[in-house]
Amino acid sequence: MNVKRDIGIIPEHISAKDNESRLNSKYHTLFKNKVAVKEIPIKGTDTYKKIPEHLNYRLFVDIFFERERGLHEIFNDLWNAGKHDTLELRINSQGGFVNEGSQFYSVIKNKFKGRTTTILDSCGYSMGALTFCMGDKRIVTPRSDLMFHDYAGGIWGKGGEIESQFKHQATHLRAFFEDVIVKNKFLKKKEFKNMLMGKDYWMTTPEMCKRGIATHVLVDGEEIKAKKYLKQLKAL
């Protein structure tokens, strides 16, 4: 399956050149837009922080199930990003291949560290949940839904091959999960062990806010901090 630039019908306010910045894979879509220079006041001072002109990469994330060269063109764009460019992942994903999610983790850590926002537009299950956790800023809505669980898979081959592959995958993949979930304290170590024994952890927005998984909540067009959202819930 080859990635195509899907031009389609171009709205009047979008030029053909702007629309060329859209890339479609089978399950994900990447948009780019230019962000003008900004000066942001530094709290408690009379000085400003200048953010230079840059590109914002907005990627809509579905299931992690790409084949062949499906994501090559999208990842090529992301790896070519500038040092001030930002990444926004809008997630509605029921999971999929862990290796594909690991690609996102690599580009975030090596190209967009400190400049990644993840938004849980709807659900984030399995690899979708881990990807949401990769953001520096993590935004949910009151209807967002998240689930952590252990990986699933199958192995075929001779006995020794099955045994060695199983041991390798169990060590390698679970270390990746631990990096994302436990080191960020989104699950306690005991909870993580229970997850590896088969327990699923389902969470709605209040639980994600309590655990620090969500940093902000988008309510009626206003982005508020997770702690403030929890206080508002208590006041109801």
C-alpha positions in Angstrom: 0.0 0.0 0.0 1.5 3.3 -1.1 1.0 6.6 0.6 -0.8 9.1 -1.6 -1.3 12.8 -1.3 -5.0 13.0 -1.3 -5.9 16.4 -2.7 -9.7 16.0 -3.2 -11.9 19.2 -3.2 -9.9 22.2 -2.0 -11.9 24.7 0.1 -11.7 28.3 -1.0 -9.7 29.4 2.1 -7.1 26.7 1.6 -4.6 27.0 -1.3 -3.5 24.0 -3.4 0.0 24.6 -2.0 -1.2 24.4 1.6 -3.3 21.3 0.9 -0.2 19.6 -0.5 1.1 19.5 3.1 -1.5 16.8 3.9 -0.2 13.2 3.9 -2.5 10.2 4.2 -1.4 6.7 5.2 -4.1 4.0 5.6 -4.9 4.8 9.2 -3.3 8.1 10.0 -3.3 11.6 8.5 -0.7 14.3 8.9 -1.3 18.1 8.4 1.3 20.9 8.7 0.7 24.6 9.3 3.0 27.5 9.8 2.9 29.3 13.2 3.9 32.9 13.4 6.5 34.4 15.8 5.1 34.8 19.3 6.1 36.7 22.4 4.8 35.2 25.6 5.1 37.1 28.9 7.1 35.3 31.6 5.1 35.2 34.8 6.3 37.4 37.6 8.6 39.4 35.3 8.4 42.2 32.8 10.2 40.1 30.2 9.0 38.0 27.3 9.9 34.7 25.8 10.2 34.7 22.1 9.0 31.7 20.1 10.3 31.8 16.6 8.2 31.0 13.5 7.8 27.3 13.2 5.7 24.4 11.8 3.1 22.5 13.8 2.7 18.9 12.7 -0.8 17.7 13.5 -1.2 13.9 13.1 -4.6 12.2 13.5 -3.9 8.7 14.9 -6.2 5.7 14.3 -5.3 2.0 14.8 -1.6 1.0 14.6 -1.9 -1.4 11.7 0.1 -0.1 8.8 1.6 -2.4 6.3 4.4 -2.2 3.7 5.6 1.4 3.3 2.5 2.9 4.8 4.1 5.4 7.2 7.4 6.0 5.4 6.4 9.4 3.9 4.8 10.6 7.2 7.8 9.7 9.3 10.2 11.2 6.7 8.4 14.5 7.2 8.6 14.2 11.0 12.3 13.3 11.0 13.0 16.4 8.8 11.3 18.8 11.3 13.1 21.8 12.5 14.4 22.4 16.1 11.4 24.7 17.0 8.7 22.7 15.2 6.0 21.1 17.4 4.0 17.9 17.2 0.4 17.4 18.0 -1.1 13.8 18.1 -4.9 13.6 18.1 -5.7 10.1 19.2 -8.8 7.9 18.6 -7.2 4.5 18.6 -8.0 1.0 19.8 -4.4 -0.1 19.7 -2.5 -2.3 17.3 1.2 -3.2 16.6 3.6 -2.2 19.4 6.5 -1.9 16.9 4.6 0.9 15.1 3.9 2.7 18.3 7.6 2.4 19.1 8.3 4.4 16.0 6.2 7.2 17.3 8.1 7.0 20.6 11.4 7.3 18.9 10.5 10.3 16.8 9.0 12.1 19.8 12.0 11.5 22.1 14.6 12.3 19.4 12.9 15.0 17.4 10.1 16.6 19.4 11.2 16.2 23.0 9.5 18.9 25.1 7.4 20.0 22.2 4.8 17.2 21.9 1.1 17.5 22.7 -1.2 14.5 22.7 -4.9 14.9 22.7 -7.3 12.0 23.5 -10.1 13.0 21.2 -12.0 9.8 22.0 -10.5 6.5 23.0 -7.0 5.4 23.6 -6.7 1.6 24.2 -3.5 -0.5 24.4 -0.9 1.1 22.1 -3.3 4.1 21.7 -3.0 4.6 25.5 0.8 4.4 25.5 1.0 6.9 22.7 -1.2 9.4 24.6 1.2 9.0 27.5 4.1 10.0 25.3 3.0 13.6 25.2 4.7 16.4 27.2 1.2 18.0 27.4 -1.7 15.6 27.5 -5.2 16.8 26.9 -8.5 14.9 27.3 -12.2 15.8 27.1 -14.9 14.8 29.6 -15.7 11.9 27.3 -12.2 10.5 26.8 -11.6 6.9 27.5 -8.3 5.0 28.2 -7.2 1.4 28.8 -3.8 -0.2 29.7 -3.1 -3.9 29.2 -0.3 -6.3 28.4 0.6 -7.0 24.8 -0.9 -9.9 22.8 0.7 -11.9 20.0 1.6 -15.3 18.7 4.8 -17.3 17.8 5.3 -20.0 15.3 8.4 -22.1 14.7 10.6 -24.8 16.2 10.6 -25.3 20.0 13.9 -23.5 20.6 12.9 -20.6 18.3 9.5 -20.2 20.1 11.2 -20.2 23.5 13.9 -17.7 22.6 11.5 -15.3 20.8 9.0 -15.4 23.7 11.7 -14.6 26.2 13.0 -11.8 24.0 9.6 -10.2 23.3 8.5 -10.4 26.9 11.6 -8.6 28.1 11.9 -6.1 25.3 8.2 -5.1 25.0 7.5 -5.0 28.7 10.6 -2.8 29.3 9.1 -0.4 26.7 5.7 -0.4 28.5 7.5 0.2 31.8 9.4 3.2 30.4 6.1 4.9 29.3 3.8 3.9 32.1 5.6 3.2 35.3 8.6 5.6 35.1 6.0 8.4 34.6 4.0 7.0 37.7 0.8 6.5 35.7 0.6 3.0 37.2 2.1 1.9 40.4 4.7 -0.9 40.3 2.2 -3.3 41.9 -0.5 -2.3 39.4 2.0 -2.8 36.5 2.8 -6.4 37.8 -1.0 -7.1 37.9 -1.3 -5.8 34.3 1.4 -8.3 33.2 -0.6 -11.0 34.9 -3.7 -10.1 32.7 -5.5 -7.2 34.5 -6.8 -4.4 32.3 -7.0 -0.9 33.6 -9.9 1.1 32.2 -10.0 4.9 33.0 -12.3 7.8 32.4 -11.3 11.4 32.5 -11.4 12.0 36.3 -9.2 9.0 36.9 -6.7 10.1 34.3 -6.6 13.6 36.0 -6.0 12.1 39.4 -3.1 10.0 38.2 -1.5 12.8 36.3 -2.0 10.9 33.0 -4.0 13.9 31.8 -2.5 17.4 32.3 -5.4 19.4 30.9 -9.1 19.0 30.0 -10.9 20.6 27.1 -14.4 21.7 28.3 -16.7 23.7 26.1 -13.8 25.1 24.2 -11.8 26.1 27.3 -8.6 24.3 28.1 -8.2 24.0 31.9 -5.7 22.2 34.1 -6.5 18.8 35.4 -6.4 19.8 39.1 -8.8 22.6 38.4 -11.1 20.3 36.6 -11.2 17.9 39.5 -12.1 20.8 41.9 -14.9 21.8 39.6 -16.3 18.2 39.7 -16.2 18.2 43.5 -18.1 21.5 43.5 -21.0 20.1 41.5 
